[in-house]
Amino acid sequence: MIAGLGLPFVTVDLALRADGVWRVMELGDGQVSDRPTTLEPQTMITALLVAAR
């Protein structure tokens, strides 16, 4: 499905439903993806690394 978009890069926003099933909320080409400017890069990197454990 995603390969059919013909984009070199995509972003996907996901939500975990109460029943434990993941749901795709939004799929985009990544042009507007960014961290909030009020959040230091290291803070976001640390949160992502912790969540990946």
mmCIF entry with sequence, helices, sheets and N, C-alpha, C, O atoms, coordinates in Angstrom:
data_MODEL
# 
_entry.id   MODEL 
# 
_entity.id                         1 
_entity.type                       polymer 
_entity.pdbx_number_of_molecules   1 
# 
_entity_poly.entity_id                      1 
_entity_poly.type                           'polypeptide(L)' 
_entity_poly.nstd_linkage                   no 
_entity_poly.nstd_monomer                   no 
_entity_poly.pdbx_seq_one_letter_code       MIAGLGLPFVTVDLALRADGVWRVMELGDGQVSDRPTTLEPQTMITALLVAAR 
_entity_poly.pdbx_seq_one_letter_code_can   MIAGLGLPFVTVDLALRADGVWRVMELGDGQVSDRPTTLEPQTMITALLVAAR 
_entity_poly.pdbx_strand_id                 A 
# 
loop_
_entity_poly_seq.entity_id 
_entity_poly_seq.num 
_entity_poly_seq.mon_id 
_entity_poly_seq.hetero 
1 1  MET n 
1 2  ILE n 
1 3  ALA n 
1 4  GLY n 
1 5  LEU n 
1 6  GLY n 
1 7  LEU n 
1 8  PRO n 
1 9  PHE n 
1 10 VAL n 
1 11 THR n 
1 12 VAL n 
1 13 ASP n 
1 14 LEU n 
1 15 ALA n 
1 16 LEU n 
1 17 ARG n 
1 18 ALA n 
1 19 ASP n 
1 20 GLY n 
1 21 VAL n 
1 22 TRP n 
1 23 ARG n 
1 24 VAL n 
1 25 MET n 
1 26 GLU n 
1 27 LEU n 
1 28 GLY n 
1 29 ASP n 
1 30 GLY n 
1 31 GLN n 
1 32 VAL n 
1 33 SER n 
1 34 ASP n 
1 35 ARG n 
1 36 PRO n 
1 37 THR n 
1 38 THR n 
1 39 LEU n 
1 40 GLU n 
1 41 PRO n 
1 42 GLN n 
1 43 THR n 
1 44 MET n 
1 45 ILE n 
1 46 THR n 
1 47 ALA n 
1 48 LEU n 
1 49 LEU n 
1 50 VAL n 
1 51 ALA n 
1 52 ALA n 
1 53 ARG n 
# 
_struct_asym.id          A 
_struct_asym.entity_id   1 
# 
loop_
_struct_conf.conf_type_id 
_struct_conf.id 
_struct_conf.pdbx_PDB_helix_id 
_struct_conf.beg_label_comp_id 
_struct_conf.beg_label_asym_id 
_struct_conf.beg_label_seq_id 
_struct_conf.pdbx_beg_PDB_ins_code 
_struct_conf.end_label_comp_id 
_struct_conf.end_label_asym_id 
_struct_conf.end_label_seq_id 
_struct_conf.pdbx_end_PDB_ins_code 
_struct_conf.beg_auth_comp_id 
_struct_conf.beg_auth_asym_id 
_struct_conf.beg_auth_seq_id 
_struct_conf.end_auth_comp_id 
_struct_conf.end_auth_asym_id 
_struct_conf.end_auth_seq_id 
_struct_conf.pdbx_PDB_helix_class 
_struct_conf.details 
_struct_conf.pdbx_PDB_helix_length 
HELX_P HELX_P1 AA1 ALA A 3  ? LEU A 5  ? ALA A 3  LEU A 5  5 ? 3  
HELX_P HELX_P2 AA2 PRO A 41 ? ALA A 51 ? PRO A 41 ALA A 51 1 ? 11 
# 
_struct_conf_type.id          HELX_P 
_struct_conf_type.criteria    ? 
_struct_conf_type.reference   ? 
# 
_struct_sheet.id               AA1 
_struct_sheet.type             ? 
_struct_sheet.number_strands   2 
_struct_sheet.details          ? 
# 
_struct_sheet_order.sheet_id     AA1 
_struct_sheet_order.range_id_1   1 
_struct_sheet_order.range_id_2   2 
_struct_sheet_order.offset       ? 
_struct_sheet_order.sense        anti-parallel 
# 
loop_
_struct_sheet_range.sheet_id 
_struct_sheet_range.id 
_struct_sheet_range.beg_label_comp_id 
_struct_sheet_range.beg_label_asym_id 
_struct_sheet_range.beg_label_seq_id 
_struct_sheet_range.pdbx_beg_PDB_ins_code 
_struct_sheet_range.end_label_comp_id 
_struct_sheet_range.end_label_asym_id 
_struct_sheet_range.end_label_seq_id 
_struct_sheet_range.pdbx_end_PDB_ins_code 
_struct_sheet_range.beg_auth_comp_id 
_struct_sheet_range.beg_auth_asym_id 
_struct_sheet_range.beg_auth_seq_id 
_struct_sheet_range.end_auth_comp_id 
_struct_sheet_range.end_auth_asym_id 
_struct_sheet_range.end_auth_seq_id 
AA1 1 THR A 11 ? LEU A 16 ? THR A 11 LEU A 16 
AA1 2 TRP A 22 ? GLY A 28 ? TRP A 22 GLY A 28 
# 
loop_
_atom_site.group_PDB 
_atom_site.id 
_atom_site.type_symbol 
_atom_site.label_atom_id 
_atom_site.label_alt_id 
_atom_site.label_comp_id 
_atom_site.label_asym_id 
_atom_site.label_entity_id 
_atom_site.label_seq_id 
_atom_site.pdbx_PDB_ins_code 
_atom_site.Cartn_x 
_atom_site.Cartn_y 
_atom_site.Cartn_z 
_atom_site.occupancy 
_atom_site.B_iso_or_equiv 
_atom_site.pdbx_formal_charge 
_atom_site.auth_seq_id 
_atom_site.auth_comp_id 
_atom_site.auth_asym_id 
_atom_site.auth_atom_id 
_atom_site.pdbx_PDB_model_num 
ATOM 1   N N  . MET A 1 1  ? 0.819  -1.192 0.000  1.00 0.00 ? 1  MET A N  1 
ATOM 2   C CA . MET A 1 1  ? 0.000  0.000  0.000  1.00 0.00 ? 1  MET A CA 1 
ATOM 3   C C  . MET A 1 1  ? 0.865  1.259  0.000  1.00 0.00 ? 1  MET A C  1 
ATOM 4   O O  . MET A 1 1  ? 0.675  2.132  -0.847 1.00 0.00 ? 1  MET A O  1 
ATOM 5   N N  . ILE A 1 2  ? 1.799  1.367  0.922  1.00 0.00 ? 2  ILE A N  1 
ATOM 6   C CA . ILE A 1 2  ? 2.633  2.562  1.014  1.00 0.00 ? 2  ILE A CA 1 
ATOM 7   C C  . ILE A 1 2  ? 3.547  2.673  -0.199 1.00 0.00 ? 2  ILE A C  1 
ATOM 8   O O  . ILE A 1 2  ? 3.752  3.771  -0.716 1.00 0.00 ? 2  ILE A O  1 
ATOM 9   N N  . ALA A 1 3  ? 4.097  1.554  -0.662 1.00 0.00 ? 3  ALA A N  1 
ATOM 10  C CA . ALA A 1 3  ? 4.972  1.584  -1.841 1.00 0.00 ? 3  ALA A CA 1 
ATOM 11  C C  . ALA A 1 3  ? 4.234  2.138  -3.053 1.00 0.00 ? 3  ALA A C  1 
ATOM 12  O O  . ALA A 1 3  ? 4.847  2.778  -3.908 1.00 0.00 ? 3  ALA A O  1 
ATOM 13  N N  . GLY A 1 4  ? 2.948  1.905  -3.139 1.00 0.00 ? 4  GLY A N  1 
ATOM 14  C CA . GLY A 1 4  ? 2.143  2.393  -4.241 1.00 0.00 ? 4  GLY A CA 1 
ATOM 15  C C  . GLY A 1 4  ? 2.017  3.904  -4.296 1.00 0.00 ? 4  GLY A C  1 
ATOM 16  O O  . GLY A 1 4  ? 1.616  4.451  -5.323 1.00 0.00 ? 4  GLY A O  1 
ATOM 17  N N  . LEU A 1 5  ? 2.350  4.591  -3.210 1.00 0.00 ? 5  LEU A N  1 
ATOM 18  C CA . LEU A 1 5  ? 2.288  6.053  -3.193 1.00 0.00 ? 5  LEU A CA 1 
ATOM 19  C C  . LEU A 1 5  ? 3.397  6.678  -4.021 1.00 0.00 ? 5  LEU A C  1 
ATOM 20  O O  . LEU A 1 5  ? 3.273  7.817  -4.472 1.00 0.00 ? 5  LEU A O  1 
ATOM 21  N N  . GLY A 1 6  ? 4.488  5.933  -4.225 1.00 0.00 ? 6  GLY A N  1 
ATOM 22  C CA . GLY A 1 6  ? 5.602  6.453  -5.005 1.00 0.00 ? 6  GLY A CA 1 
ATOM 23  C C  . GLY A 1 6  ? 6.377  7.557  -4.324 1.00 0.00 ? 6  GLY A C  1 
ATOM 24  O O  . GLY A 1 6  ? 7.005  8.377  -4.993 1.00 0.00 ? 6  GLY A O  1 
ATOM 25  N N  . LEU A 1 7  ? 6.343  7.591  -2.997 1.00 0.00 ? 7  LEU A N  1 
ATOM 26  C CA . LEU A 1 7  ? 7.063  8.619  -2.243 1.00 0.00 ? 7  LEU A CA 1 
ATOM 27  C C  . LEU A 1 7  ? 8.353  8.036  -1.669 1.00 0.00 ? 7  LEU A C  1 
ATOM 28  O O  . LEU A 1 7  ? 8.368  6.885  -1.234 1.00 0.00 ? 7  LEU A O  1 
ATOM 29  N N  . PRO A 1 8  ? 9.431  8.813  -1.663 1.00 0.00 ? 8  PRO A N  1 
ATOM 30  C CA . PRO A 1 8  ? 10.686 8.310  -1.107 1.00 0.00 ? 8  PRO A CA 1 
ATOM 31  C C  . PRO A 1 8  ? 10.673 8.262  0.420  1.00 0.00 ? 8  PRO A C  1 
ATOM 32  O O  . PRO A 1 8  ? 11.492 7.568  1.022  1.00 0.00 ? 8  PRO A O  1 
ATOM 33  N N  . PHE A 1 9  ? 9.764  8.983  1.042  1.00 0.00 ? 9  PHE A N  1 
ATOM 34  C CA . PHE A 1 9  ? 9.703  9.080  2.498  1.00 0.00 ? 9  PHE A CA 1 
ATOM 35  C C  . PHE A 1 9  ? 8.269  9.321  2.905  1.00 0.00 ? 9  PHE A C  1 
ATOM 36  O O  . PHE A 1 9  ? 7.581  10.138 2.294  1.00 0.00 ? 9  PHE A O  1 
ATOM 37  N N  . VAL A 1 10 ? 7.804  8.621  3.933  1.00 0.00 ? 10 VAL A N  1 
ATOM 38  C CA . VAL A 1 10 ? 6.455  8.844  4.452  1.00 0.00 ? 10 VAL A CA 1 
ATOM 39  C C  . VAL A 1 10 ? 6.489  8.895  5.974  1.00 0.00 ? 10 VAL A C  1 
ATOM 40  O O  . VAL A 1 10 ? 7.388  8.347  6.611  1.00 0.00 ? 10 VAL A O  1 
ATOM 41  N N  . THR A 1 11 ? 5.508  9.553  6.530  1.00 0.00 ? 11 THR A N  1 
ATOM 42  C CA . THR A 1 11 ? 5.311  9.542  7.974  1.00 0.00 ? 11 THR A CA 1 
ATOM 43  C C  . THR A 1 11 ? 3.941  8.941  8.247  1.00 0.00 ? 11 THR A C  1 
ATOM 44  O O  . THR A 1 11 ? 3.016  9.074  7.445  1.00 0.00 ? 11 THR A O  1 
ATOM 45  N N  . VAL A 1 12 ? 3.829  8.280  9.390  1.00 0.00 ? 12 VAL A N  1 
ATOM 46  C CA . VAL A 1 12 ? 2.564  7.668  9.774  1.00 0.00 ? 12 VAL A CA 1 
ATOM 47  C C  . VAL A 1 12 ? 2.285  8.017  11.228 1.00 0.00 ? 12 VAL A C  1 
ATOM 48  O O  . VAL A 1 12 ? 3.117  7.777  12.103 1.00 0.00 ? 12 VAL A O  1 
ATOM 49  N N  . ASP A 1 13 ? 1.119  8.581  11.479 1.00 0.00 ? 13 ASP A N  1 
ATOM 50  C CA . ASP A 1 13 ? 0.666  8.837  12.842 1.00 0.00 ? 13 ASP A CA 1 
ATOM 51  C C  . ASP A 1 13 ? -0.219 7.674  13.255 1.00 0.00 ? 13 ASP A C  1 
ATOM 52  O O  . ASP A 1 13 ? -1.177 7.330  12.563 1.00 0.00 ? 13 ASP A O  1 
ATOM 53  N N  . LEU A 1 14 ? 0.114  7.071  14.393 1.00 0.00 ? 14 LEU A N  1 
ATOM 54  C CA . LEU A 1 14 ? -0.620 5.905  14.887 1.00 0.00 ? 14 LEU A CA 1 
ATOM 55  C C  . LEU A 1 14 ? -1.257 6.207  16.231 1.00 0.00 ? 14 LEU A C  1 
ATOM 56  O O  . LEU A 1 14 ? -0.791 7.068  16.977 1.00 0.00 ? 14 LEU A O  1 
ATOM 57  N N  . ALA A 1 15 ? -2.322 5.493  16.528 1.00 0.00 ? 15 ALA A N  1 
ATOM 58  C CA . ALA A 1 15 ? -2.964 5.574  17.839 1.00 0.00 ? 15 ALA A CA 1 
ATOM 59  C C  . ALA A 1 15 ? -3.240 4.148  18.305 1.00 0.00 ? 15 ALA A C  1 
ATOM 60  O O  . ALA A 1 15 ? -3.649 3.291  17.521 1.00 0.00 ? 15 ALA A O  1 
ATOM 61  N N  . LEU A 1 16 ? -3.014 3.913  19.575 1.00 0.00 ? 16 LEU A N  1 
ATOM 62  C CA . LEU A 1 16 ? -3.302 2.608  20.168 1.00 0.00 ? 16 LEU A CA 1 
ATOM 63  C C  . LEU A 1 16 ? -4.701 2.660  20.767 1.00 0.00 ? 16 LEU A C  1 
ATOM 64  O O  . LEU A 1 16 ? -4.957 3.410  21.708 1.00 0.00 ? 16 LEU A O  1 
ATOM 65  N N  . ARG A 1 17 ? -5.596 1.860  20.215 1.00 0.00 ? 17 ARG A N  1 
ATOM 66  C CA . ARG A 1 17 ? -6.970 1.835  20.708 1.00 0.00 ? 17 ARG A CA 1 
ATOM 67  C C  . ARG A 1 17 ? -7.042 1.161  22.075 1.00 0.00 ? 17 ARG A C  1 
ATOM 68  O O  . ARG A 1 17 ? -6.110 0.470  22.487 1.00 0.00 ? 17 ARG A O  1 
ATOM 69  N N  . ALA A 1 18 ? -8.136 1.366  22.757 1.00 0.00 ? 18 ALA A N  1 
ATOM 70  C CA . ALA A 1 18 ? -8.330 0.774  24.087 1.00 0.00 ? 18 ALA A CA 1 
ATOM 71  C C  . ALA A 1 18 ? -8.308 -0.753 24.044 1.00 0.00 ? 18 ALA A C  1 
ATOM 72  O O  . ALA A 1 18 ? -7.978 -1.397 25.040 1.00 0.00 ? 18 ALA A O  1 
ATOM 73  N N  . ASP A 1 19 ? -8.659 -1.338 22.889 1.00 0.00 ? 19 ASP A N  1 
ATOM 74  C CA . ASP A 1 19 ? -8.661 -2.799 22.783 1.00 0.00 ? 19 ASP A CA 1 
ATOM 75  C C  . ASP A 1 19 ? -7.303 -3.369 22.357 1.00 0.00 ? 19 ASP A C  1 
ATOM 76  O O  . ASP A 1 19 ? -7.186 -4.564 22.087 1.00 0.00 ? 19 ASP A O  1 
ATOM 77  N N  . GLY A 1 20 ? -6.282 -2.510 22.300 1.00 0.00 ? 20 GLY A N  1 
ATOM 78  C CA . GLY A 1 20 ? -4.931 -2.960 22.004 1.00 0.00 ? 20 GLY A CA 1 
ATOM 79  C C  . GLY A 1 20 ? -4.575 -3.017 20.530 1.00 0.00 ? 20 GLY A C  1 
ATOM 80  O O  . GLY A 1 20 ? -3.482 -3.460 20.178 1.00 0.00 ? 20 GLY A O  1 
ATOM 81  N N  . VAL A 1 21 ? -5.470 -2.580 19.669 1.00 0.00 ? 21 VAL A N  1 
ATOM 82  C CA . VAL A 1 21 ? -5.223 -2.592 18.225 1.00 0.00 ? 21 VAL A CA 1 
ATOM 83  C C  . VAL A 1 21 ? -4.682 -1.218 17.798 1.00 0.00 ? 21 VAL A C  1 
ATOM 84  O O  . VAL A 1 21 ? -5.204 -0.179 18.203 1.00 0.00 ? 21 VAL A O  1 
ATOM 85  N N  . TRP A 1 22 ? -3.625 -1.237 16.971 1.00 0.00 ? 22 TRP A N  1 
ATOM 86  C CA . TRP A 1 22 ? -3.081 0.010  16.440 1.00 0.00 ? 22 TRP A CA 1 
ATOM 87  C C  . TRP A 1 22 ? -3.925 0.478  15.262 1.00 0.00 ? 22 TRP A C  1 
ATOM 88  O O  . TRP A 1 22 ? -4.396 -0.334 14.465 1.00 0.00 ? 22 TRP A O  1 
ATOM 89  N N  . ARG A 1 23 ? -4.113 1.781  15.158 1.00 0.00 ? 23 ARG A N  1 
ATOM 90  C CA . ARG A 1 23 ? -4.896 2.367  14.068 1.00 0.00 ? 23 ARG A CA 1 
ATOM 91  C C  . ARG A 1 23 ? -4.082 3.474  13.408 1.00 0.00 ? 23 ARG A C  1 
ATOM 92  O O  . ARG A 1 23 ? -3.497 4.310  14.097 1.00 0.00 ? 23 ARG A O  1 
ATOM 93  N N  . VAL A 1 24 ? -4.043 3.485  12.077 1.00 0.00 ? 24 VAL A N  1 
ATOM 94  C CA . VAL A 1 24 ? -3.384 4.556  11.336 1.00 0.00 ? 24 VAL A CA 1 
ATOM 95  C C  . VAL A 1 24 ? -4.302 5.774  11.362 1.00 0.00 ? 24 VAL A C  1 
ATOM 96  O O  . VAL A 1 24 ? -5.457 5.707  10.943 1.00 0.00 ? 24 VAL A O  1 
ATOM 97  N N  . MET A 1 25 ? -3.770 6.882  11.857 1.00 0.00 ? 25 MET A N  1 
ATOM 98  C CA . MET A 1 25 ? -4.558 8.114  11.940 1.00 0.00 ? 25 MET A CA 1 
ATOM 99  C C  . MET A 1 25 ? -4.295 9.027  10.748 1.00 0.00 ? 25 MET A C  1 
ATOM 100 O O  . MET A 1 25 ? -5.198 9.691  10.240 1.00 0.00 ? 25 MET A O  1 
ATOM 101 N N  . GLU A 1 26 ? -3.030 9.043  10.313 1.00 0.00 ? 26 GLU A N  1 
ATOM 102 C CA . GLU A 1 26 ? -2.672 9.931  9.207  1.00 0.00 ? 26 GLU A CA 1 
ATOM 103 C C  . GLU A 1 26 ? -1.423 9.395  8.530  1.00 0.00 ? 26 GLU A C  1 
ATOM 104 O O  . GLU A 1 26 ? -0.521 8.880  9.191  1.00 0.00 ? 26 GLU A O  1 
ATOM 105 N N  . LEU A 1 27 ? -1.376 9.516  7.233  1.00 0.00 ? 27 LEU A N  1 
ATOM 106 C CA . LEU A 1 27 ? -0.222 9.125  6.441  1.00 0.00 ? 27 LEU A CA 1 
ATOM 107 C C  . LEU A 1 27 ? 0.147  10.326 5.583  1.00 0.00 ? 27 LEU A C  1 
ATOM 108 O O  . LEU A 1 27 ? -0.709 10.905 4.914  1.00 0.00 ? 27 LEU A O  1 
ATOM 109 N N  . GLY A 1 28 ? 1.427  10.700 5.605  1.00 0.00 ? 28 GLY A N  1 
ATOM 110 C CA . GLY A 1 28 ? 1.836  11.876 4.836  1.00 0.00 ? 28 GLY A CA 1 
ATOM 111 C C  . GLY A 1 28 ? 3.214  11.710 4.232  1.00 0.00 ? 28 GLY A C  1 
ATOM 112 O O  . GLY A 1 28 ? 3.893  10.707 4.451  1.00 0.00 ? 28 GLY A O  1 
ATOM 113 N N  . ASP A 1 29 ? 3.610  12.711 3.471  1.00 0.00 ? 29 ASP A N  1 
ATOM 114 C CA . ASP A 1 29 ? 4.908  12.668 2.801  1.00 0.00 ? 29 ASP A CA 1 
ATOM 115 C C  . ASP A 1 29 ? 6.034  13.244 3.653  1.00 0.00 ? 29 ASP A C  1 
ATOM 116 O O  . ASP A 1 29 ? 7.164  13.358 3.177  1.00 0.00 ? 29 ASP A O  1 
ATOM 117 N N  . GLY A 1 30 ? 5.753  13.602 4.884  1.00 0.00 ? 30 GLY A N  1 
ATOM 118 C CA . GLY A 1 30 ? 6.774  14.033 5.828  1.00 0.00 ? 30 GLY A CA 1 
ATOM 119 C C  . GLY A 1 30 ? 7.175  15.481 5.733  1.00 0.00 ? 30 GLY A C  1 
ATOM 120 O O  . GLY A 1 30 ? 8.069  15.906 6.465  1.00 0.00 ? 30 GLY A O  1 
ATOM 121 N N  . GLN A 1 31 ? 6.564  16.255 4.874  1.00 0.00 ? 31 GLN A N  1 
ATOM 122 C CA . GLN A 1 31 ? 6.997  17.639 4.690  1.00 0.00 ? 31 GLN A CA 1 
ATOM 123 C C  . GLN A 1 31 ? 6.673  18.530 5.875  1.00 0.00 ? 31 GLN A C  1 
ATOM 124 O O  . GLN A 1 31 ? 7.304  19.575 6.034  1.00 0.00 ? 31 GLN A O  1 
ATOM 125 N N  . VAL A 1 32 ? 5.726  18.164 6.702  1.00 0.00 ? 32 VAL A N  1 
ATOM 126 C CA . VAL A 1 32 ? 5.373  18.999 7.845  1.00 0.00 ? 32 VAL A CA 1 
ATOM 127 C C  . VAL A 1 32 ? 5.759  18.351 9.173  1.00 0.00 ? 32 VAL A C  1 
ATOM 128 O O  . VAL A 1 32 ? 5.395  18.850 10.238 1.00 0.00 ? 32 VAL A O  1 
ATOM 129 N N  . SER A 1 33 ? 6.484  17.259 9.112  1.00 0.00 ? 33 SER A N  1 
ATOM 130 C CA . SER A 1 33 ? 6.871  16.568 10.341 1.00 0.00 ? 33 SER A CA 1 
ATOM 131 C C  . SER A 1 33 ? 8.011  17.310 11.023 1.00 0.00 ? 33 SER A C  1 
ATOM 132 O O  . SER A 1 33 ? 8.990  17.693 10.385 1.00 0.00 ? 33 SER A O  1 
ATOM 133 N N  . ASP A 1 34 ? 7.870  17.504 12.312 1.00 0.00 ? 34 ASP A N  1 
ATOM 134 C CA . ASP A 1 34 ? 8.913  18.173 13.080 1.00 0.00 ? 34 ASP A CA 1 
ATOM 135 C C  . ASP A 1 34 ? 8.570  18.038 14.555 1.00 0.00 ? 34 ASP A C  1 
ATOM 136 O O  . ASP A 1 34 ? 7.442  17.702 14.915 1.00 0.00 ? 34 ASP A O  1 
ATOM 137 N N  . ARG A 1 35 ? 9.524  18.294 15.373 1.00 0.00 ? 35 ARG A N  1 
ATOM 138 C CA . ARG A 1 35 ? 9.270  18.338 16.806 1.00 0.00 ? 35 ARG A CA 1 
ATOM 139 C C  . ARG A 1 35 ? 8.835  19.754 17.164 1.00 0.00 ? 35 ARG A C  1 
ATOM 140 O O  . ARG A 1 35 ? 9.177  20.706 16.461 1.00 0.00 ? 35 ARG A O  1 
ATOM 141 N N  . PRO A 1 36 ? 8.086  19.898 18.248 1.00 0.00 ? 36 PRO A N  1 
ATOM 142 C CA . PRO A 1 36 ? 7.719  21.250 18.678 1.00 0.00 ? 36 PRO A CA 1 
ATOM 143 C C  . PRO A 1 36 ? 8.985  22.056 18.991 1.00 0.00 ? 36 PRO A C  1 
ATOM 144 O O  . PRO A 1 36 ? 9.934  21.521 19.563 1.00 0.00 ? 36 PRO A O  1 
ATOM 145 N N  . THR A 1 37 ? 9.000  23.309 18.627 1.00 0.00 ? 37 THR A N  1 
ATOM 146 C CA . THR A 1 37 ? 10.189 24.144 18.861 1.00 0.00 ? 37 THR A CA 1 
ATOM 147 C C  . THR A 1 37 ? 10.457 24.355 20.353 1.00 0.00 ? 37 THR A C  1 
ATOM 148 O O  . THR A 1 37 ? 11.564 24.736 20.735 1.00 0.00 ? 37 THR A O  1 
ATOM 149 N N  . THR A 1 38 ? 9.457  24.110 21.191 1.00 0.00 ? 38 THR A N  1 
ATOM 150 C CA . THR A 1 38 ? 9.646  24.263 22.638 1.00 0.00 ? 38 THR A CA 1 
ATOM 151 C C  . THR A 1 38 ? 10.290 23.034 23.268 1.00 0.00 ? 38 THR A C  1 
ATOM 152 O O  . THR A 1 38 ? 10.594 23.036 24.461 1.00 0.00 ? 38 THR A O  1 
ATOM 153 N N  . LEU A 1 39 ? 10.500 21.986 22.477 1.00 0.00 ? 39 LEU A N  1 
ATOM 154 C CA . LEU A 1 39 ? 11.059 20.738 22.985 1.00 0.00 ? 39 LEU A CA 1 
ATOM 155 C C  . LEU A 1 39 ? 12.495 20.586 22.497 1.00 0.00 ? 39 LEU A C  1 
ATOM 156 O O  . LEU A 1 39 ? 12.747 20.561 21.293 1.00 0.00 ? 39 LEU A O  1 
ATOM 157 N N  . GLU A 1 40 ? 13.434 20.485 23.433 1.00 0.00 ? 40 GLU A N  1 
ATOM 158 C CA . GLU A 1 40 ? 14.840 20.299 23.073 1.00 0.00 ? 40 GLU A CA 1 
ATOM 159 C C  . GLU A 1 40 ? 15.019 18.973 22.342 1.00 0.00 ? 40 GLU A C  1 
ATOM 160 O O  . GLU A 1 40 ? 14.386 17.985 22.712 1.00 0.00 ? 40 GLU A O  1 
ATOM 161 N N  . PRO A 1 41 ? 15.865 18.926 21.314 1.00 0.00 ? 41 PRO A N  1 
ATOM 162 C CA . PRO A 1 41 ? 16.073 17.684 20.564 1.00 0.00 ? 41 PRO A CA 1 
ATOM 163 C C  . PRO A 1 41 ? 16.444 16.499 21.459 1.00 0.00 ? 41 PRO A C  1 
ATOM 164 O O  . PRO A 1 41 ? 15.923 15.400 21.264 1.00 0.00 ? 41 PRO A O  1 
ATOM 165 N N  . GLN A 1 42 ? 17.330 16.701 22.431 1.00 0.00 ? 42 GLN A N  1 
ATOM 166 C CA . GLN A 1 42 ? 17.765 15.590 23.282 1.00 0.00 ? 42 GLN A CA 1 
ATOM 167 C C  . GLN A 1 42 ? 16.610 15.034 24.107 1.00 0.00 ? 42 GLN A C  1 
ATOM 168 O O  . GLN A 1 42 ? 16.563 13.831 24.365 1.00 0.00 ? 42 GLN A O  1 
ATOM 169 N N  . THR A 1 43 ? 15.683 15.885 24.524 1.00 0.00 ? 43 THR A N  1 
ATOM 170 C CA . THR A 1 43 ? 14.524 15.432 25.284 1.00 0.00 ? 43 THR A CA 1 
ATOM 171 C C  . THR A 1 43 ? 13.680 14.487 24.438 1.00 0.00 ? 43 THR A C  1 
ATOM 172 O O  . THR A 1 43 ? 13.226 13.450 24.922 1.00 0.00 ? 43 THR A O  1 
ATOM 173 N N  . MET A 1 44 ? 13.471 14.845 23.171 1.00 0.00 ? 44 MET A N  1 
ATOM 174 C CA . MET A 1 44 ? 12.677 13.986 22.293 1.00 0.00 ? 44 MET A CA 1 
ATOM 175 C C  . MET A 1 44 ? 13.412 12.678 21.985 1.00 0.00 ? 44 MET A C  1 
ATOM 176 O O  . MET A 1 44 ? 12.804 11.608 21.992 1.00 0.00 ? 44 MET A O  1 
ATOM 177 N N  . ILE A 1 45 ? 14.703 12.763 21.719 1.00 0.00 ? 45 ILE A N  1 
ATOM 178 C CA . ILE A 1 45 ? 15.491 11.564 21.435 1.00 0.00 ? 45 ILE A CA 1 
ATOM 179 C C  . ILE A 1 45 ? 15.459 10.603 22.621 1.00 0.00 ? 45 ILE A C  1 
ATOM 180 O O  . ILE A 1 45 ? 15.283 9.397  22.446 1.00 0.00 ? 45 ILE A O  1 
ATOM 181 N N  . THR A 1 46 ? 15.629 11.139 23.825 1.00 0.00 ? 46 THR A N  1 
ATOM 182 C CA . THR A 1 46 ? 15.595 10.307 25.028 1.00 0.00 ? 46 THR A CA 1 
ATOM 183 C C  . THR A 1 46 ? 14.233 9.628  25.196 1.00 0.00 ? 46 THR A C  1 
ATOM 184 O O  . THR A 1 46 ? 14.163 8.441  25.515 1.00 0.00 ? 46 THR A O  1 
ATOM 185 N N  . ALA A 1 47 ? 13.160 10.381 24.983 1.00 0.00 ? 47 ALA A N  1 
ATOM 186 C CA . ALA A 1 47 ? 11.815 9.805  25.105 1.00 0.00 ? 47 ALA A CA 1 
ATOM 187 C C  . ALA A 1 47 ? 11.600 8.692  24.093 1.00 0.00 ? 47 ALA A C  1 
ATOM 188 O O  . ALA A 1 47 ? 11.001 7.669  24.424 1.00 0.00 ? 47 ALA A O  1 
ATOM 189 N N  . LEU A 1 48 ? 12.072 8.869  22.876 1.00 0.00 ? 48 LEU A N  1 
ATOM 190 C CA . LEU A 1 48 ? 11.927 7.833  21.855 1.00 0.00 ? 48 LEU A CA 1 
ATOM 191 C C  . LEU A 1 48 ? 12.731 6.594  22.199 1.00 0.00 ? 48 LEU A C  1 
ATOM 192 O O  . LEU A 1 48 ? 12.259 5.474  22.004 1.00 0.00 ? 48 LEU A O  1 
ATOM 193 N N  . LEU A 1 49 ? 13.939 6.781  22.707 1.00 0.00 ? 49 LEU A N  1 
ATOM 194 C CA . LEU A 1 49 ? 14.769 5.631  23.079 1.00 0.00 ? 49 LEU A CA 1 
ATOM 195 C C  . LEU A 1 49 ? 14.163 4.858  24.249 1.00 0.00 ? 49 LEU A C  1 
ATOM 196 O O  . LEU A 1 49 ? 14.188 3.628  24.254 1.00 0.00 ? 49 LEU A O  1 
ATOM 197 N N  . VAL A 1 50 ? 13.627 5.557  25.224 1.00 0.00 ? 50 VAL A N  1 
ATOM 198 C CA . VAL A 1 50 ? 12.996 4.910  26.376 1.00 0.00 ? 50 VAL A CA 1 
ATOM 199 C C  . VAL A 1 50 ? 11.768 4.127  25.918 1.00 0.00 ? 50 VAL A C  1 
ATOM 200 O O  . VAL A 1 50 ? 11.545 2.994  26.344 1.00 0.00 ? 50 VAL A O  1 
ATOM 201 N N  . ALA A 1 51 ? 10.974 4.747  25.043 1.00 0.00 ? 51 ALA A N  1 
ATOM 202 C CA . ALA A 1 51 ? 9.752  4.100  24.569 1.00 0.00 ? 51 ALA A CA 1 
ATOM 203 C C  . ALA A 1 51 ? 10.051 2.847  23.727 1.00 0.00 ? 51 ALA A C  1 
ATOM 204 O O  . ALA A 1 51 ? 9.234  1.929  23.658 1.00 0.00 ? 51 ALA A O  1 
ATOM 205 N N  . ALA A 1 52 ? 11.218 2.823  23.097 1.00 0.00 ? 52 ALA A N  1 
ATOM 206 C CA . ALA A 1 52 ? 11.573 1.691  22.235 1.00 0.00 ? 52 ALA A CA 1 
ATOM 207 C C  . ALA A 1 52 ? 12.031 0.468  23.016 1.00 0.00 ? 52 ALA A C  1 
ATOM 208 O O  . ALA A 1 52 ? 12.174 -0.613 22.444 1.00 0.00 ? 52 ALA A O  1 
ATOM 209 N N  . ARG A 1 53 ? 12.256 0.623  24.282 1.00 0.00 ? 53 ARG A N  1 
ATOM 210 C CA . ARG A 1 53 ? 12.730 -0.517 25.104 1.00 0.00 ? 53 ARG A CA 1 
ATOM 211 C C  . ARG A 1 53 ? 11.661 -1.508 25.369 1.00 0.00 ? 53 ARG A C  1 
ATOM 212 O O  . ARG A 1 53 ? 11.903 -2.512 26.039 1.00 0.00 ? 53 ARG A O  1 
# 
